[in-house]
Amino acid sequence: MNRSAKFLLQIFTVIVIPLWASGQASIRLSQPSREVSNVSTARQFIAGRTCAGCKITINNDTAYVYSTGTFAVKQELTPGKSTFVVTAESPNGQTYTKTLVYYYAPPPAPRVTTAFRIDFIEISPRGNLQLMPGDTLHIKMKGYPGGQASWFNNTPLKEMPASQTNGIAGYYSGSYIIQPRDSMLNGKLQVILRGQGGETAILGSTYRYSVMRNEVPLTGRTIDNMTYLTSSPDGDRLGPNKIGYLDRDVLLHITGKQGDYYKVRLSSKQTAFIPEPLVDTEIPQEALPVSIVDDAKVWGDDKADYVSVALSDKLPYTSTQVVTPGKIIVDVHGAYMEQGVNALLQGTREITGIAFQQPAHDIFRMVISLKHAPWGYQVYYENNRITVKVKRVPEKLSLANLVIGIDPGHGGGNPGAVGLTGVYEKQLTLTLSLLLKAALEREGAKVIISRTTERFVPNEDRLSLFRRANPDLLLSIHLNSSGNPVDAYGTATYYKHPFCEPLNAAIHQRLLETGLRDFGNNSDFNFILNNPTEFPDALIETLFLSNPGDEEKILNPAFQQQLISKIVLGLKDYLKNLGM
């Protein structure tokens, strides 16, 4: 047995050990986490694992037990106390029982405030803010109805009609545009409610506010080429939505701060946010440069095609793509086009045309037409020349000619999801990724993989690895998870950029041939390895580890091999369609 096979056997052994259980009657629950629960939603789940060959009943109703010993049942509670007796019975008749008690109290419906007070205020944007004249604050308040409410600079708030607030009176709303004369010295805002009988209620804001005053615009520069812009400082578990990466030393016009994010002005009609640590503001502060585009070049060499435009400074940029017909669109913010700018194509093989446009007075746009759908591109600066390096589709579209990146999700202290059997996502992603690596290498592909052992690798290090290595394709292997172990199951793929849709669609279509439920080919996903534009990428959430039926499948070595075979076929389909 070779070393690779021995290692795969060791990994698989780690995975299958949790499935072995004695015939003694037992119950290990994943949901609920305690035997007495206070809950505010009617839908609850009883899910866990029992012994091999055991039967499970819940209040004398038989629950389906999978071959792995797992089970999951959905219950709809009524308000008050609900009791469930869960009984496991072994093949020899031995029983084990757990009693679960739920106290379900639905959230109280909103009610009219009967005492003279302010219940709460909500100000947006949220967070501690540094503002500029022209910025707008919005407020919503709930309090005693029929009063006179005001806030910053005695600006009145209007009580909203009950028809707009689900029949509940006492909601007030308003907005305020910051004026040059306003002074907020990192202070809290106060809302005042006055009653018809002379009563007064005051409530201060949670966050603090100040106004930025700069004789010249406040600027900063990006610290490295891992710097990124976001559309908002707020986000979900994956963080704020990223709108693109920037090169090192890109000049940014800072117009405010929200929490730990600077607000930056890209152009007159677009703002973005950037984490404070990614910007160096200890630079000479001077007037923003005027950048007029009058020098452009388009050429090809033995590696790639290029578009290059001279600017007066390193300005921020954003990009997107079109699959059919293939296009890459790059917007440079703060640049102005000289009339008659054009460039001849010199030795290009993938670029078939270039159009320079001015969609707004301070946005310069490059529309790069391609022979195929985009295969990947990189935007960077050489001195003050912004350059778009366009990857060429390989002449021979076969796996044997490709370098493919594989990222086994999670690892080490980041276990990912956990199944009802106790198996961790990090174990399965590694097993599947090593199987995929072996399958691709048998096809002649070269594989770059972010980990081959059970260890922790930060996501930023994974991203840096693949951006440096610049593979032809990148596949991230994960298993999905949900708090609903009954209704959430199936296979899914996720991508962010439009040019990655065909790759994800091809893989997803093949994965459905395994019989897994269709959980979608999902766009605009904010996973960190979906963000690069250098190569097409796919996040493959093979199935739901939280669902006992899906978990049963993925713990079957034959099904693992079937999944890998379908991913490889999906890659071949993608290459075939690209060459048509």
Backbone torsions as a table, in degrees:
resi	resn	phi	psi	omega
1	MET	NA	127.6	-178.8
2	ASN	-75.9	169.9	-174.7
3	ARG	-63.3	-38.7	-179.1
4	SER	-63.3	-43.4	-179.1
5	ALA	-66.3	-39.9	178.2
6	LYS	-61.4	-41.0	-179.2
7	PHE	-65.4	-42.4	177.8
8	LEU	-61.8	-38.5	178.7
9	LEU	-64.2	-39.3	179.0
10	GLN	-63.9	-43.9	179.5
11	ILE	-61.5	-44.9	-177.9
12	PHE	-65.8	-35.8	177.9
13	THR	-60.1	-42.6	178.1
14	VAL	-58.7	-36.7	-176.2
15	ILE	-74.7	-39.8	-172.1
16	VAL	-83.7	-19.9	-177.7
17	ILE	-54.9	-42.8	-179.3
18	PRO	-62.1	-17.8	-176.6
19	LEU	-80.0	-19.1	-177.9
20	TRP	-79.5	124.7	179.5
21	ALA	-139.6	147.5	180.0
22	SER	-71.7	168.4	178.6
23	GLY	-78.6	2.4	-179.7
24	GLN	-72.5	133.7	-177.9
25	ALA	-59.3	129.6	-178.2
26	SER	-156.5	160.0	175.9
27	ILE	-141.3	125.5	172.6
28	ARG	-123.3	112.6	-173.8
29	LEU	-94.3	136.3	169.1
30	SER	-95.7	-34.8	173.8
31	GLN	-134.0	130.2	-5.6
32	PRO	-75.2	168.4	-177.8
33	SER	-84.1	-12.6	178.0
34	ARG	-141.3	163.3	-174.4
35	GLU	-80.2	-21.6	174.7
36	VAL	-123.1	123.2	-174.4
37	SER	-130.3	135.5	169.5
38	ASN	-100.0	120.7	-173.9
39	VAL	-129.2	158.7	-179.6
40	SER	-118.2	4.8	175.9
41	THR	-124.1	146.7	-175.1
42	ALA	-73.8	-33.5	-175.6
43	ARG	-84.5	121.3	179.3
44	GLN	-132.1	161.7	-177.6
45	PHE	-127.8	140.7	172.2
46	ILE	-114.1	111.6	-172.8
47	ALA	-142.7	142.9	178.9
48	GLY	176.3	-149.3	-172.7
49	ARG	-141.3	144.4	176.4
50	THR	-126.8	-174.2	-176.8
51	CYS	-75.6	160.8	178.3
52	ALA	-62.5	127.4	178.4
53	GLY	82.1	-0.6	-179.2
54	CYS	-79.4	156.5	173.1
55	LYS	-105.8	150.6	178.8
56	ILE	-122.9	131.8	169.5
57	THR	-124.7	145.2	176.6
58	ILE	-123.6	112.2	-171.9
59	ASN	50.9	45.0	176.8
60	ASN	71.5	1.9	173.9
61	ASP	-93.2	130.1	-176.8
62	THR	-73.7	131.3	175.1
63	ALA	-102.2	144.4	179.5
64	TYR	-72.0	130.5	177.8
65	VAL	-112.7	124.9	-179.4
66	TYR	-76.5	167.4	-178.7
67	SER	-62.0	-21.6	177.4
68	THR	-80.7	-4.3	-177.8
69	GLY	87.6	7.7	-176.6
70	THR	-96.3	159.5	178.4
71	PHE	-152.9	155.8	177.5
72	ALA	-153.2	128.8	-176.5
73	VAL	-134.1	139.6	177.7
74	LYS	-97.2	136.4	178.4
75	GLN	-127.0	138.5	174.8
76	GLU	-107.0	114.9	-175.8
77	LEU	-86.5	155.6	168.4
78	THR	-105.3	153.8	-179.1
79	PRO	-54.6	141.6	-178.9
80	GLY	105.9	-150.3	-175.4
81	LYS	-94.2	134.2	174.2
82	SER	-129.6	134.7	-178.4
83	THR	-119.9	134.1	178.3
84	PHE	-127.5	126.6	177.3
85	VAL	-102.2	113.5	-178.9
86	VAL	-101.8	123.2	-175.5
87	THR	-123.9	129.6	171.9
88	ALA	-104.5	134.3	178.1
89	GLU	-125.1	123.9	-178.9
90	SER	-80.7	166.5	179.5
91	PRO	-58.3	-26.3	-180.0
92	ASN	-91.4	9.2	174.6
93	GLY	93.1	-3.8	177.6
94	GLN	-69.4	143.5	-178.9
95	THR	-125.1	154.9	175.2
96	TYR	-142.0	136.2	-172.8
97	THR	-129.0	141.5	169.9
98	LYS	-127.0	137.8	177.8
99	THR	-108.7	125.9	-178.6
100	LEU	-111.6	136.0	179.1
101	VAL	-125.1	128.1	175.1
102	TYR	-113.6	137.1	168.3
103	TYR	-113.0	106.6	-174.9
104	TYR	-100.6	117.1	176.3
105	ALA	-122.6	105.1	179.1
106	PRO	-58.4	146.4	177.3
107	PRO	-57.5	136.7	-179.7
108	PRO	-64.7	142.3	177.6
109	ALA	-69.2	146.8	176.5
110	PRO	-56.0	141.5	-179.6
111	ARG	-129.7	157.6	175.2
112	VAL	-65.3	135.1	177.5
113	THR	-70.7	120.0	-175.0
114	THR	-95.3	-22.9	176.1
115	ALA	-96.1	152.1	-179.0
116	PHE	-76.9	103.5	-179.0
117	ARG	-164.9	170.3	170.1
118	ILE	-105.0	120.7	-179.0
119	ASP	-74.5	-49.9	-178.9
120	PHE	-162.1	162.3	171.4
121	ILE	-132.0	146.2	176.3
122	GLU	-127.7	119.3	179.8
123	ILE	-114.1	132.9	175.9
124	SER	-126.3	145.5	-0.7
125	PRO	-61.2	155.3	-179.1
126	ARG	-86.5	161.7	174.8
127	GLY	99.9	171.2	172.5
128	ASN	-69.8	125.2	-170.1
129	LEU	-119.8	141.3	162.7
130	GLN	-110.2	121.1	-169.9
131	LEU	-113.3	162.6	175.3
132	MET	-120.7	151.1	172.3
133	PRO	-51.3	133.1	-176.0
134	GLY	102.7	-20.0	175.7
135	ASP	-69.3	151.3	-177.2
136	THR	-118.0	132.9	171.6
137	LEU	-105.8	138.3	177.2
138	HIS	-116.2	144.6	-177.4
139	ILE	-136.3	144.5	171.0
140	LYS	-133.0	134.6	-176.2
141	MET	-133.4	145.8	172.1
142	LYS	-121.0	131.4	-180.0
143	GLY	-164.9	-161.4	-179.1
144	TYR	-65.2	131.1	-176.6
145	PRO	-74.1	157.9	173.9
146	GLY	80.7	10.1	-179.1
147	GLY	-95.2	-177.1	175.1
148	GLN	-111.3	115.2	-175.5
149	ALA	-110.9	145.3	177.2
150	SER	-149.9	163.8	176.3
151	TRP	-144.0	-133.8	-169.2
152	PHE	-48.9	130.2	-179.0
153	ASN	55.9	33.3	179.2
154	ASN	58.6	26.2	177.8
155	THR	-70.1	125.7	-176.3
156	PRO	-72.5	149.9	171.6
157	LEU	-106.9	145.9	-177.7
158	LYS	-100.9	132.2	175.9
159	GLU	-73.9	130.5	-176.1
160	MET	-79.8	144.1	176.4
161	PRO	-60.8	142.3	179.9
162	ALA	-59.4	-25.4	178.7
163	SER	-64.9	-19.3	179.5
164	GLN	-98.3	-2.7	-175.1
165	THR	-129.0	38.8	178.3
166	ASN	56.7	35.3	175.5
167	GLY	79.7	6.5	-178.0
168	ILE	-102.8	117.8	177.0
169	ALA	-79.5	159.1	175.1
170	GLY	105.3	9.8	174.0
171	TYR	-96.3	132.7	-179.6
172	TYR	-122.1	149.0	179.4
173	SER	-146.1	161.7	178.1
174	GLY	-179.3	-179.2	178.1
175	SER	-149.0	163.1	179.3
176	TYR	-147.2	131.8	176.3
177	ILE	-96.3	124.0	-178.3
178	ILE	-63.2	131.0	-178.4
179	GLN	-103.6	156.0	179.1
180	PRO	-58.2	-29.1	-177.0
181	ARG	-81.4	-12.0	-174.6
182	ASP	-68.8	142.6	176.2
183	SER	-129.2	117.8	174.6
184	MET	-129.0	107.6	-173.5
185	LEU	-95.1	68.5	179.8
186	ASN	54.2	39.8	-177.4
187	GLY	-106.5	170.1	176.6
188	LYS	-90.2	149.8	176.9
189	LEU	-91.5	144.1	179.3
190	GLN	-112.6	141.2	173.7
191	VAL	-111.6	133.5	-177.7
192	ILE	-118.2	131.4	175.8
193	LEU	-119.2	123.8	179.2
194	ARG	-114.1	133.5	179.9
195	GLY	-93.3	167.7	-179.0
196	GLN	-67.6	-21.8	179.4
197	GLY	-96.1	13.7	178.9
198	GLY	91.3	0.9	179.0
199	GLU	-68.1	152.2	178.4
200	THR	-137.2	133.6	173.9
201	ALA	-126.2	138.0	-178.5
202	ILE	-129.6	136.6	175.7
203	LEU	-138.5	131.0	179.9
204	GLY	-91.3	156.9	179.6
205	SER	-72.3	157.8	176.4
206	THR	-72.2	-38.4	-172.6
207	TYR	-103.3	171.2	-179.3
208	ARG	-111.4	154.7	-173.3
209	TYR	-136.8	143.6	174.3
210	SER	-145.7	161.6	179.9
211	VAL	-110.8	128.2	177.6
212	MET	-79.8	133.8	178.3
213	ARG	-130.6	112.0	-178.6
214	ASN	-131.7	129.1	177.0
215	GLU	-66.6	-33.6	172.3
216	VAL	-120.0	155.1	-179.2
217	PRO	-57.4	140.6	174.9
218	LEU	-78.6	127.1	-178.1
219	THR	-127.0	162.5	175.4
220	GLY	-151.8	168.7	178.7
221	ARG	-127.6	144.3	-179.9
222	THR	-65.7	145.7	-171.6
223	ILE	-86.4	-25.0	179.2
224	ASP	-163.8	-177.7	-176.5
225	ASN	-86.3	10.6	171.6
226	MET	-98.9	6.0	-179.5
227	THR	-73.2	141.6	-177.9
228	TYR	-136.4	155.5	174.6
229	LEU	-103.4	148.9	175.7
230	THR	-125.0	159.4	179.5
231	SER	-82.1	-15.2	-177.4
232	SER	-158.9	155.8	173.4
233	PRO	-79.9	-8.2	-179.0
234	ASP	-103.2	155.0	179.3
235	GLY	-164.9	-170.3	178.9
236	ASP	-99.7	-156.8	-177.5
237	ARG	-63.1	-19.8	178.2
238	LEU	-91.6	0.2	178.9
239	GLY	94.1	178.8	178.5
240	PRO	-60.6	150.8	-179.1
241	ASN	-67.1	119.6	-179.9
242	LYS	-82.0	136.8	178.5
243	ILE	-109.1	-0.9	175.1
244	GLY	152.6	156.5	175.4
245	TYR	-93.9	154.7	178.1
246	LEU	-122.8	156.7	175.9
247	ASP	-77.7	174.6	177.9
248	ARG	-69.3	146.7	173.1
249	ASP	67.5	21.2	175.5
250	VAL	-72.0	134.1	-177.1
251	LEU	-82.0	128.6	-178.7
252	LEU	-123.6	138.7	176.7
253	HIS	-94.6	110.0	-175.9
254	ILE	-88.7	124.4	-176.8
255	THR	-119.2	8.8	178.9
256	GLY	167.1	-177.1	179.4
257	LYS	-149.4	134.8	178.3
258	GLN	-129.6	107.5	-174.6
259	GLY	63.7	-124.9	-179.7
260	ASP	-97.6	15.4	-178.3
261	TYR	-117.2	133.8	169.1
262	TYR	-78.2	142.3	169.7
263	LYS	-93.5	129.0	-177.4
264	VAL	-123.1	143.5	177.1
265	ARG	-92.3	112.5	176.0
266	LEU	-80.8	-49.1	179.1
267	SER	-152.6	-178.9	-174.9
268	SER	-62.2	-23.7	-176.6
269	LYS	-115.5	6.8	-177.1
270	GLN	-144.2	130.2	172.6
271	THR	-119.5	164.9	177.7
272	ALA	-148.8	178.6	179.4
273	PHE	-130.2	154.2	180.0
274	ILE	-146.6	136.3	178.8
275	PRO	-57.1	137.5	-176.9
276	GLU	-54.4	-41.8	-177.6
277	PRO	-65.5	-14.8	-176.9
278	LEU	-90.1	3.0	-177.2
279	VAL	-124.7	132.0	174.6
280	ASP	-97.3	110.8	178.7
281	THR	-97.7	-1.5	177.8
282	GLU	-84.9	60.8	179.3
283	ILE	-127.9	160.8	177.0
284	PRO	-58.6	129.7	-179.2
285	GLN	-95.4	121.0	-178.9
286	GLU	-148.2	172.2	-178.2
287	ALA	-58.9	146.8	179.3
288	LEU	-65.0	140.6	-177.9
289	PRO	-73.7	154.5	171.0
290	VAL	-100.0	123.1	-175.0
291	SER	-116.1	111.5	-179.6
292	ILE	-107.4	123.7	-177.1
293	VAL	-85.4	118.3	176.2
294	ASP	-140.0	7.6	-177.1
295	ASP	-139.5	113.9	-179.1
296	ALA	-135.8	146.0	178.6
297	LYS	-135.8	146.0	175.5
298	VAL	-135.8	123.6	-177.3
299	TRP	-154.8	172.3	176.1
300	GLY	-133.9	151.6	172.1
301	ASP	-126.5	-161.1	-176.3
302	ASP	-76.8	-4.5	-177.0
303	LYS	-111.2	-40.3	-171.3
304	ALA	-160.8	177.1	171.4
305	ASP	-106.1	154.9	-173.7
306	TYR	-140.2	148.5	166.6
307	VAL	-126.5	131.7	-176.4
308	SER	-136.7	134.5	-178.0
309	VAL	-132.2	134.0	179.4
310	ALA	-82.9	134.5	176.8
311	LEU	-127.4	167.9	178.4
312	SER	-81.8	-17.2	178.6
313	ASP	-157.9	173.3	178.1
314	LYS	-83.5	100.4	-175.2
315	LEU	-95.6	155.1	178.9
316	PRO	-68.9	155.6	-176.9
317	TYR	-146.6	156.4	173.0
318	THR	-134.9	161.9	-178.3
319	SER	-149.3	160.8	171.9
320	THR	-151.1	-177.1	-175.4
321	GLN	-142.1	160.5	170.4
322	VAL	-124.7	134.3	-176.8
323	VAL	-82.8	-46.5	-177.5
324	THR	-131.6	115.3	-10.8
325	PRO	-71.8	154.3	-174.5
326	GLY	-61.8	124.3	178.4
327	LYS	-145.7	149.6	167.9
328	ILE	-119.9	129.5	-176.6
329	ILE	-120.0	121.1	-178.6
330	VAL	-120.6	125.3	175.8
331	ASP	-105.1	126.9	175.0
332	VAL	-104.3	120.8	-173.3
333	HIS	-91.5	130.1	-179.1
334	GLY	91.8	13.0	-179.5
335	ALA	-114.3	150.2	-176.9
336	TYR	-126.1	137.8	-174.1
337	MET	-94.6	130.2	171.2
338	GLU	-72.6	139.2	-179.0
339	GLN	-62.5	138.5	176.8
340	GLY	84.8	11.9	178.0
341	VAL	-68.5	129.2	174.7
342	ASN	-153.9	173.0	-179.6
343	ALA	-150.6	139.4	176.8
344	LEU	-83.5	144.7	177.1
345	LEU	-82.0	123.8	-176.4
346	GLN	-121.8	102.0	174.1
347	GLY	73.2	21.3	179.5
348	THR	-80.3	146.5	178.1
349	ARG	-114.9	-27.7	179.8
350	GLU	-103.7	-38.6	178.1
351	ILE	-75.5	124.6	179.9
352	THR	-107.9	-10.6	180.0
353	GLY	-173.4	159.8	178.7
354	ILE	-141.0	134.2	176.5
355	ALA	-127.6	131.1	176.5
356	PHE	-105.0	130.3	-174.4
357	GLN	-134.2	163.9	175.8
358	GLN	-128.6	80.1	-176.2
359	PRO	-67.5	-23.1	172.8
360	ALA	-141.0	164.4	-172.8
361	HIS	-64.1	-20.2	-179.2
362	ASP	-124.1	26.8	174.0
363	ILE	-128.4	121.7	175.2
364	PHE	-101.5	128.4	-173.8
365	ARG	-118.3	136.0	171.3
366	MET	-110.7	121.6	175.7
367	VAL	-109.0	109.1	-174.3
368	ILE	-102.6	113.5	179.4
369	SER	-87.7	139.7	-173.4
370	LEU	-122.0	159.9	177.1
371	LYS	-72.7	-35.2	-179.8
372	HIS	-123.7	180.0	166.8
373	ALA	-62.3	149.0	-177.8
374	PRO	-55.9	138.4	178.8
375	TRP	-107.5	-2.1	-179.0
376	GLY	130.5	152.8	179.3
377	TYR	-160.2	160.3	179.5
378	GLN	-130.7	135.8	176.3
379	VAL	-111.0	128.3	-178.0
380	TYR	-155.2	173.6	179.5
381	TYR	-112.6	140.4	165.9
382	GLU	-117.7	104.5	-166.2
383	ASN	56.7	-122.9	178.7
384	ASN	-104.9	20.7	175.0
385	ARG	-96.9	118.7	174.7
386	ILE	-79.6	130.7	-174.2
387	THR	-126.0	135.4	174.2
388	VAL	-111.6	112.5	178.2
389	LYS	-95.1	116.4	-173.9
390	VAL	-102.5	121.6	176.9
391	LYS	-69.9	144.7	174.8
392	ARG	-94.6	141.5	172.1
393	VAL	-65.9	129.5	-179.1
394	PRO	-55.6	143.3	-179.8
395	GLU	-64.4	-37.2	177.5
396	LYS	-106.4	105.4	-175.9
397	LEU	-87.4	78.3	175.6
398	SER	-140.5	155.0	-179.0
399	LEU	-59.1	-29.5	-177.3
400	ALA	-64.0	-18.6	-177.9
401	ASN	-103.2	8.1	-172.2
402	LEU	-112.4	153.4	167.7
403	VAL	-106.6	122.5	-174.7
404	ILE	-120.2	128.9	175.9
405	GLY	-90.0	139.7	176.6
406	ILE	-127.3	131.4	177.8
407	ASP	-121.1	105.7	173.4
408	PRO	-73.7	116.7	-174.2
409	GLY	-63.0	148.9	174.4
410	HIS	64.7	-159.3	-178.8
411	GLY	129.7	148.6	177.8
412	GLY	60.2	-126.4	-179.3
413	GLY	-73.6	-2.1	175.5
414	ASN	-110.6	86.5	-171.4
415	PRO	-76.7	-17.5	-174.4
416	GLY	75.3	-151.2	-179.1
417	ALA	-72.7	162.4	175.6
418	VAL	-131.2	134.0	179.4
419	GLY	-81.4	171.8	179.2
420	LEU	-66.6	-20.6	176.3
421	THR	-78.8	-15.3	-175.1
422	GLY	100.5	-0.2	178.8
423	VAL	-76.2	142.6	-178.2
424	TYR	-97.2	147.1	176.7
425	GLU	-56.9	-40.5	-176.0
426	LYS	-59.3	-31.5	179.0
427	GLN	-71.2	-44.8	-176.9
428	LEU	-71.0	-37.7	178.8
429	THR	-63.0	-37.1	178.3
430	LEU	-67.7	-45.2	178.3
431	THR	-58.8	-49.2	-179.0
432	LEU	-63.7	-40.0	-178.3
433	SER	-66.8	-38.1	177.6
434	LEU	-68.9	-36.6	174.6
435	LEU	-64.5	-41.5	178.8
436	LEU	-65.7	-41.6	177.6
437	LYS	-57.5	-47.2	-179.7
438	ALA	-63.1	-40.6	-179.4
439	ALA	-65.5	-42.1	-180.0
440	LEU	-68.7	-37.8	178.3
441	GLU	-66.8	-32.2	174.9
442	ARG	-65.5	-27.5	177.2
443	GLU	-81.8	-5.1	178.6
444	GLY	98.8	1.0	-179.4
445	ALA	-76.8	152.4	170.1
446	LYS	-94.5	135.4	-173.8
447	VAL	-119.1	134.1	170.6
448	ILE	-112.1	125.1	-175.3
449	ILE	-126.9	141.0	-172.5
450	SER	-79.4	-22.8	173.4
451	ARG	-157.3	145.1	176.9
452	THR	-122.0	2.4	179.0
453	THR	-133.0	172.3	-179.6
454	GLU	-79.7	88.1	-178.5
455	ARG	-148.6	161.8	179.2
456	PHE	-86.8	131.1	174.0
457	VAL	-129.6	116.9	179.1
458	PRO	-58.3	144.9	-179.7
459	ASN	-59.2	-35.9	180.0
460	GLU	-63.9	-35.5	178.1
461	ASP	-70.2	-37.0	176.4
462	ARG	-62.3	-46.8	179.5
463	LEU	-59.4	-46.3	-179.5
464	SER	-62.0	-41.1	178.9
465	LEU	-57.5	-50.0	-174.2
466	PHE	-75.0	-31.6	176.8
467	ARG	-68.5	-34.3	176.7
468	ARG	-72.0	-44.4	-177.0
469	ALA	-72.1	-29.9	176.8
470	ASN	52.1	61.5	178.2
471	PRO	-68.5	171.4	175.8
472	ASP	-72.4	-38.5	-179.8
473	LEU	-140.9	154.9	176.8
474	LEU	-130.4	130.6	178.7
475	LEU	-121.3	121.3	175.8
476	SER	-102.5	125.6	-174.5
477	ILE	-105.0	120.8	-179.0
478	HIS	-140.2	172.4	169.2
479	LEU	-126.4	136.7	-175.8
480	ASN	-77.9	167.7	178.6
481	SER	-154.6	151.5	179.6
482	SER	-149.7	153.1	172.7
483	GLY	-72.4	-9.2	176.9
484	ASN	-104.1	98.2	-176.7
485	PRO	-79.5	-2.9	-176.0
486	VAL	-100.4	-50.9	-170.7
487	ASP	-95.6	-18.3	-178.5
488	ALA	-97.4	110.3	178.4
489	TYR	-160.3	161.7	178.1
490	GLY	120.5	179.9	-175.5
491	THR	-108.6	146.8	-176.5
492	ALA	-148.6	153.2	170.2
493	THR	-124.5	152.7	-176.2
494	TYR	-137.0	139.6	177.2
495	TYR	-147.8	165.9	179.7
496	LYS	-110.5	-51.2	-172.5
497	HIS	-88.2	144.7	-179.4
498	PRO	-55.1	-35.4	-175.2
499	PHE	-71.7	-9.8	177.8
500	CYS	-90.9	-7.4	-177.1
501	GLU	-60.7	-45.2	-178.3
502	PRO	-60.3	-39.5	178.4
503	LEU	-63.0	-47.8	-178.8
504	ASN	-64.3	-40.5	-179.3
505	ALA	-63.7	-40.9	-179.1
506	ALA	-64.7	-43.6	179.5
507	ILE	-67.3	-44.4	-177.2
508	HIS	-61.3	-41.9	-178.8
509	GLN	-62.1	-38.9	178.0
510	ARG	-70.1	-37.4	179.8
511	LEU	-63.6	-30.4	178.1
512	LEU	-65.0	-21.8	178.5
513	GLU	-69.0	-11.7	176.2
514	THR	-77.6	-9.1	-176.3
515	GLY	94.7	-1.0	177.4
516	LEU	-69.3	148.8	177.8
517	ARG	-67.0	148.8	-179.5
518	ASP	-81.5	109.0	175.8
519	PHE	-102.2	6.9	168.7
520	GLY	104.0	154.0	168.5
521	ASN	-104.5	103.5	-161.2
522	ASN	-105.9	133.5	-174.9
523	SER	-99.2	171.0	172.6
524	ASP	53.1	43.7	-178.3
525	PHE	-94.6	139.2	-167.4
526	ASN	-96.8	19.6	177.1
527	PHE	-62.4	141.4	-171.1
528	ILE	-58.6	-36.9	-178.9
529	LEU	-84.0	-0.1	170.5
530	ASN	-88.8	-6.8	-171.1
531	ASN	-86.0	-30.2	-178.9
532	PRO	-63.3	151.6	175.3
533	THR	-106.6	-0.3	-173.7
534	GLU	-69.6	-19.6	-176.3
535	PHE	-157.8	153.0	172.0
536	PRO	-65.2	139.9	-178.9
537	ASP	-135.7	158.4	177.5
538	ALA	-140.8	128.3	169.2
539	LEU	-95.5	113.5	-175.8
540	ILE	-103.4	103.3	173.4
541	GLU	-90.9	91.0	-165.3
542	THR	-54.6	-44.9	177.8
543	LEU	-168.7	-177.3	-177.4
544	PHE	-95.1	110.4	177.2
545	LEU	-67.0	-23.8	-179.6
546	SER	-75.9	-14.9	179.7
547	ASN	-94.0	127.3	-174.5
548	PRO	-63.4	-31.8	178.3
549	GLY	-69.2	-44.7	176.6
550	ASP	-65.2	-40.1	180.0
551	GLU	-62.5	-40.3	178.2
552	GLU	-57.9	-41.3	-179.3
553	LYS	-65.2	-48.3	-171.8
554	ILE	-70.4	-18.5	177.2
555	LEU	-84.3	-1.0	177.8
556	ASN	-92.1	116.5	-178.3
557	PRO	-56.1	-35.4	179.2
558	ALA	-65.2	-39.0	178.9
559	PHE	-69.9	-35.4	175.3
560	GLN	-58.1	-45.5	179.1
561	GLN	-64.2	-36.8	178.5
562	GLN	-64.1	-42.7	177.1
563	LEU	-57.9	-47.2	-177.9
564	ILE	-62.9	-41.6	179.2
565	SER	-61.4	-39.2	-179.5
566	LYS	-69.9	-36.4	176.5
567	ILE	-63.3	-43.3	178.8
568	VAL	-62.6	-42.5	177.3
569	LEU	-63.4	-37.8	176.9
570	GLY	-61.9	-39.8	176.5
571	LEU	-62.9	-42.4	179.2
572	LYS	-64.7	-39.5	177.1
573	ASP	-61.5	-42.9	179.9
574	TYR	-60.4	-46.2	179.9
575	LEU	-64.4	-39.8	179.2
576	LYS	-63.0	-45.3	-179.5
577	ASN	-66.7	-33.7	-179.6
578	LEU	-67.2	-32.1	-178.0
579	GLY	-85.4	-4.2	-177.3
580	MET	-78.7	NA	NA
